[in-house]
């Protein structure tokens, strides 16, 4: 039996999906479309519309190919890298990059949904360098509670200019809105997605930061035996209570104003003399004396409680740094002069 050349013509990824979906029938096809993003629907439906006649042998071959690849997969591992590699085989590199940036970026189908899931400090840090009119458009499109949090983090004079623009703003023309959206996608979301590609050592450093001291010591010692280079890399990335010595005096004073007063004596109970002196140096003589007395009055304390208090202050320091209120020196060996 002769086979047509159509049986062996190379099908693109969207064409293969279109054929399989058509073979499943209208009801299943509609169900699958209902679970897809609008862009995916456009791409696959476009492939369907231009498919033309497909020989039954070709349909059967594709179904068998699909079943074999699914059945022979065994244990599956889903990852960004695997997904990107698969997409590259069926789509242009530019389109793959756009999809991967959207996946790695914040959740949400539209640009404005995604912005609503970006931390207000991160969004404010980006918007403060934009034109007030652009910021006004962005804040008018996100939820009011999110816009309010972003607005409070902008410089006062700039924030007021944005407010005035929002008050004077009527309906935004579609081409202006599209332009703002394109800029956000190309600049802000793209950079945000790239920054989300976390190094495995950074991830482990963050996990180790949240271990209690005994567990941290145990894991690091075991890791040093197996892979000293990885252990050293993780230790260099970890931010511990002792690393608060990297704070300059103004940053330390900001931290002291924000920390819960009942946590400080407990945290310093297990600190080195050098670190204690740094805290005392940024307090008034009277406050420093009172803190020393509180530490003495604590008596013996559980190591677990000390670790918990120190972890809380470290987390607070990180939050303040993320908000731009303090700066933490990147270099652990960098000496500070007081």
C-alpha positions, 0 to 999 in steps of 0.5 A, a space after each residue: 500500500 502506497 503512502 502519501 508524502 504527507 505522512 512523513 512531512 515534518 510537523 512543528 510542535 504546535 502542528 503536532 498538538 493541533 493534530 492530537 487535539 483534533 483526533 481527540 474530538 470536539 469535547 476533549 479539545 474544548 476541555 484542553 483549550 479551557 486550561 490553556 493561556 490565551 497565547 497558547 490557544 492562539 498559537 495552536 488554533 492558528 496551526 489548526 486553521 492552516 493544517 490542511 488534510 492530514 493522512 490517517 497514517 500520519 495521525 496514527 503515527 503521531 498518536 503512537 509516538 505520543 503514547 510511546 514517549 509518555 509510556 517510556 518516560 518512567 520517572 519524570 523530572 520537571 524543571 526550568 531547564 528541561 522545560 526550556 530545552 523542550 520549548 527550544 525544539 518547537 519554538 523560536 528562541 525569542 518566544 521561548 525566552 519570553 515564555 520562560 521569563 513569564 514562568 519565572 516571574 510573578 504569578 498572574 495571567 496579565 501584566 497587571 496581575 503579575 505586578 500585583 504579586 511583586 513585592 511593593 518594595 521591589 516595585 517601588 524601587 523600579 518605579 521611582 526612576 520612571 516618569 510620574 505619568 508612567 507610575 500613575 498609569 501603573 498604580 491605576 491598574 493594580 489593586 488599590 491596597 497594593 498601589 497604596 503600599 507602593 506609594 508610601 515607599 516612593 520619595 515624598 515629592 515624587 509620590 505627590 507628583 504621581 498623585 496629582 497625575 492620577 487625579 488629572 488622569 482620564 481614561 488611558 488610551 490603548 496605545 499608551 497602555 500598550 506602550 507602558 505594558 511593553 516597557 514593563 515586560 521588556 525591562 522590569 519583568 525581564 530583569 525580575 525573571 533573570 534574578 529569579 534564577 537562583 544558584 543552588 548554593 544561594 538556596 542552600 545558604 538560605 536554608 542553612 540560615 534557618 537551621 538551629 546552630 547545632 544542626 547547621 554545624 552538623 550539616 556543614 561539617 558533613 558537607 565539608 567531608 564530601 565537598 569542601 568547595 561547596 561547603 565554603 561557597 555556602 558559608 560565604 553566602 550565609 548571613 548569620 548573626 555575627 555578620 551584623 558586624 558588617 553594618 555601618 553605625 547608621 545601619 546598626 542604629 536603624 536596626 536597633 530602633 526596629 528590633 523587639 526590645 525583649 529579643 535583644 538581651 536574649 540574642 546578645 546572651 550568646 554573642 561574641 564580645 566583639 559583636 556585643 561591643 558593636 551593639 553597645 557602641 550604637 546605644 546611649 550610655 544609659 541604654 547600654 547600661 540597661 541592656 547589660 543589666 538585662 543580659 546579666 539578669 537572664 541567667 542560664 538560657 537555652 541555646 535554642 532560644 538564643 538561636 531563635 532570637 538571633 534568627 529573628 534579628 537577622 531576618 529583620 536586618 534582611 527585610 530592612 536591607 530589601 526595603 533600602 533602609 539599611 545597607 549590608 556590606 557585600 564583603 565579609 572581610 571588609 573592615 569598617 572604621 568607627 
